[in-house]
Amino acid sequence: MKAELEAIQAEALEALKAVKTPDALESLRITYFGRRGKLTDVMKGMGTLSKAERPAIGKLANEVRTTLTQAFEKATEALHHQQQAQQLEAESVDITLPGRKPAYGKAHPVMQTLERIEAIFSQMGFQVATGPEVEMEYYNFDALNTPADHPARDLHDTFYLEARGWKQHPQEEGEDARSERLLRTHTSPVQIRVMENQKPPVRIIVPGKAYRVDYDVSHTPMFHQVEGLLVDTHATFSELKGVLASFVRQMFGEQTQMRFRPHFFPFTEPSAEIDISCTVCQGKGCRSCGHTGWIEILGAGSVDPEVFHAVNYNPAEVTGFAFGMGVERIANLQFRIPDIRTFYENDLRFLRQF
Ligand code: PHE
């Protein structure tokens, strides 16, 4: 039995040296210390020894058990340290690498432009008003002096929200027809909504989305406009010119030229389209301005008396002017985007540049 114990000790110590993983260590422990383990077996056999043999063998057995227990503890600890070292190595930070910048969110370029436009008009005393994007035909067209049979209606390719088939002649059905729902084609209906609810004077701008059936390099089906409306006892066309000249200089720079071209809108009379000198070529003529030196940025005019009638304002007592501009257009002049649709493709490589 003495030889057996010595053999077990030698064998176990040797086996421990080869152990590389906690699992292997555990199965080795079971081989010796388990219920059916080799050392356990020997200890169980002690009962068969004679009285004379027992003290010496018992002492040896205890020594072997202590030695092996300690050896197993040491092996466990060594494995543990080794694993920690490996983990540390794996998690070690290379302090020579450049740091990673956190990505901050920021306003979309069109919103940046919109905010600038708003800031400029706010300083001139205009208040921000808003209205619904799902609009009634009445506010989008009729009240803006654009009845159903008016040719100007066809200029706006409108998204209607109800099938038109079951209402063949909406204009013949009176009130009902005027409440047909559509996506507003401009922000001008908010002029009507504000004037219906407020006595003059009025001095508002209306930033918001508008919708038209249109899709090419310079049109998206959803786009943004800023509407302006000023109504007072003596609002004049020359004041309109002053307000817009001030806006243009602040938005595009002191040296920017501006010109008014006669135009037609059903809800203003007289009406004009306003061009600014091309910001790319300073008016010399280039591809951006179609070699004309001018770029159209807004429509405007004096409020048509018919519009005042629609909101129960007395055209003998008040006058006004209104204007409307396309925000994507202006963002384009600021940022020089060849295709306006890029604004809405949400390509982060594009958006991160602003
Ligand atoms: N609503 C017009 C458009 O979308 C712009 C406009 C607004 C013109 C106000 C005159 C006055 O084209």
Residues whose N, C-alpha, C, O or C-beta is under 5 A from the ligand:
A	BS01	LIG	T185 H186 S188 F265 T268 G299 A300 G301 A322 F323 G324
